[in-house]
Structures are given as C-alpha cells and as structure tokens.
Amino acid sequence: MNQKINLIAVELEYGHHPILTFAYFLNDRMKQGGSYVTMTERVRKIDAVNRKIVLYKTVGTGHRYMELDMDKIKDISGDLVSHISESA
C-alpha cells in the first residue's frame, strides 16, 4: 500500500491528479462497526502529516473535500498503480 501511495504522491508533484478506485472501511454512524465500500475519484492531494488522501469529491454544503484515512484504505486500484502487487 505504501508503494501505491508514494507513486500517487510523485504523480501529484508533477501536477497530475490521477483517477483511482479506493476500497476503504466506512464507519457506521448509527452503530458500532461499518463496512467496506469502493469509490472512484480524482486525487486532489496527500496529507502525509494527518495520513489522509484528499479527493476532489466535495462533502456537505461547506465545499469541503472528502478525505480518506490512509489506515482505513484496504486497496487502491487504477491504471497508475496496477503494476504494483499487493504483496509488494
């Protein structure tokens, strides 16, 4: 997973904002637990300090960008990272 995130960071440094599919754990707001969901979206930036991947998808009426907690991401797929195996 770290290799994929590092590759995304390099692409962002070059001004590219790849469209990727993320499988991540989403907490249930009503009860304990949650489920894995997938989302395909363009990456806006990586916040290494807070360990978040910021997407161009906006949430709420305040035009905040959606953030995915890196620790809750199960998989990242797409053309950019397809050559990196999960065992790597």
N, C-alpha and C positions, 0 to 999 in steps of 0.2 A: 504494500500500500504506500509506503514511504517513497518508493521509486516513482510511482504514478504521481504523487503529489509534487515531488521535486520536478518531474517533467512538465507538469502543468505550470509550476512557478517559472520555469525557464521560458515557456511559451508566453506567459504574461509579461515577462521582462522585454520580450521582442514586440510587444504590442498586440499580440494575438489573444483572442478571447474564445477558447475552444468550446464547442457544444459537446457536453458529455452526459452520460447517464449515471446517476448515483443511486445505489441501493443503500438505504440508511434506516436506522431504528427511529421511529417516531413514538414518543411517549403519548399515552392516552391521557387526556386532560381530566377525564371523569373518574378514572380508577387507576389502580396500580397496574403497571405493565404497559404494553403497547404492541406495535407490530412493525415489520419491515415493509417499507414502501419504496417505489422507484420513481425517479423524476429525471427528465431530460431537460437540461437548461444550459444557457451560456454562462461561463465562469467570469465573474467581474474581477475578483482579486482573492488572494490568500492572506489571511490574517494569522501569521505564524505565532505571534505573541499569545493570542487568545485561542489558537488552534481551531480556526473557523475557515471554511470555504464560503466566500460570499458570491451569490449568484445574481444575475440581472433580474430575476423574478422579484417583484415588489409584493410586500405584505401589508395589509391594513391600509388605512387612509392616509397615514403619515409618510407614504412613499419610502418606507424602509426597505432595504434589500434583504432577501431571505439569506439566512446564514445556516450552514450545516456544520455541526460539531464534528471535527475530524475523528474523534473517538467513537462516534456512532455510525460512521460510514463502514458498511460491510464490503462494498465493491464499487469500483469506478470503471466504466467501460466506454468505449468510443474509439474512433479511428486513431486518435493521438496516442492512446495507451494500450491498444490492442496487442501489441507485440510483447508487452510485459506480462509474464506469467504470474499467477498468484503465489507460487512457491518462491519467486524471486524476492 
